[in-house]
């Protein structure tokens, strides 16, 4: 069963391809989704990476959490379920 990871404190120069390559060294990456600003299209500095198994995800967490990449210390942990948010802004 696949497991989704949160990857934070990314360099704004990091691409989805970079994430796929980096996490691909650990195991099979099912998806890499770099979160971008709606208005500018620029990276917001975090992403979600889905690994094909819980074992690979746990290995990726231990390998990459706290690792320095492009001058930034990565934060990698299991992604929390998405919360339902209201449609309007107040």
ChimeraX attribute file (.defattr): number of C-alpha atoms within 10 A of each C-alpha:
attribute: neighborCount
match mode: 1-to-1
recipient: residues
	/A:1	7
	/A:2	15
	/A:3	18
	/A:4	22
	/A:5	21
	/A:6	17
	/A:7	24
	/A:8	18
	/A:9	16
	/A:10	23
	/A:11	17
	/A:12	14
	/A:13	10
	/A:14	16
	/A:15	16
	/A:16	16
	/A:17	12
	/A:18	12
	/A:19	20
	/A:20	20
	/A:21	13
	/A:22	14
	/A:23	23
	/A:24	15
	/A:25	10
	/A:26	18
	/A:27	17
	/A:28	16
	/A:29	23
	/A:30	15
	/A:31	15
	/A:32	22
	/A:33	17
	/A:34	20
	/A:35	15
	/A:36	15
	/A:37	10
	/A:38	9
	/A:39	6
	/A:40	8
	/A:41	9
	/A:42	13
	/A:43	18
	/A:44	17
	/A:45	17
	/A:46	20
	/A:47	23
	/A:48	21
	/A:49	24
	/A:50	23
	/A:51	26
	/A:52	17
	/A:53	16
	/A:54	15
	/A:55	15
	/A:56	20
	/A:57	26
	/A:58	17
	/A:59	14
	/A:60	21
	/A:61	21
	/A:62	13
	/A:63	13
	/A:64	19
	/A:65	16
	/A:66	14
	/A:67	15
	/A:68	12
	/A:69	13
	/A:70	12
	/A:71	9
	/A:72	14
	/A:73	16
	/A:74	19
	/A:75	17
	/A:76	25
	/A:77	19
	/A:78	17
	/A:79	15
	/A:80	9
	/A:81	7
	/A:82	6
	/A:83	6
	/A:84	6
	/A:85	7
	/A:86	7
	/A:87	6
	/A:88	5
	/A:89	5
	/A:90	4
